[in-house]
């Protein structure tokens, strides 16, 4: 009887533990580090070149060949993200047109709860040129504390491969010009 | 003591199933979404059959006019999207997604009808947060959930299932999917089913 009691208690603890662990996940903090987010290396050769990552399998965001990486957490089902899409395209376009920025600043989007089909549809609808990734099972979303969308994260990647979050905010980017200035200050650090 | 031990695994499994979520909230709704938590995935039994004529329905819509299935007969395929309730997490992003996917519905000669069992004022304030919807939004509020019940998608607590139906131009039900209320249906599956219905398969 005692053995049975112990077994049931252990089983209950094992089952309850994930609920407590999940409860502790908070959104990324400015000045802190990202959780170990793993994304599938895109099959598209153009995206591989853009990200500076080759092969197949998975990669983590600080592996992107850049000094600054901007991550947009979005969903094709989010009306705010839909409204924000043209403005983010404008931001990407400004980065690409700037010789000072285009090699050093990279932009990626992660569609939380979106299948590959849904991400591709969002990309096609808004003619998005930067790489978008599918997080169909909310794995990344849970790692990021289940933030509302859109949510933007800016990461400064140091030469030694370490990184620091310099921007982590809910909602759209209110002013692309100010945001580009913020990015430029990170490049001089 | 023995009965207590018997309940432990049940409690543990319940906690595991209810931990975490499977939705991402849009900031468009700020803090105004009510989260009912994890619900029983399906709580009704379908009363309609694929391959048979769909039941007729007439419901009031947000535009002020009553919408009937028969008005699309011979003209459009009809996709019905029943969602459980206004101002809840998954329902609040499902229709904005369909709003964006207008081209996919049109490509297969379909109109979408969004229906809940909420009343019109509630639907009005809720859908205004989604932007301008291209499809009619219908209220199955009174007699409460009567159409949902006719299709077999009215749950025991009075809300609707998360259900999708495709009715072809001849009025025949071609697709019926009552999914897990806690998860958004897969868009690709719906569009593939619509494509088949439009091709007469």
Interface residues (C-beta under 8 A of the other chain):
Chain A: X4 X5 X8 X9 X11 X12 X14 X15 X16 X18 X19 X22 X73 X75 X76 X77 X78 X79 X80 X81 X82 X83 X112 X113 X115 X117 X118 X121 X122 X125 X138 X141 X142 X146 X147 X148 X149 X150 X151 X170 X171
Chain B: X5 X8 X9 X11 X12 X13 X15 X16 X18 X19 X20 X21 X22 X23 X24 X25 X26 X27 X28 X93 X94 X96 X97 X99 X100 X101 X103 X104 X129 X130 X131 X184 X186 X187 X188
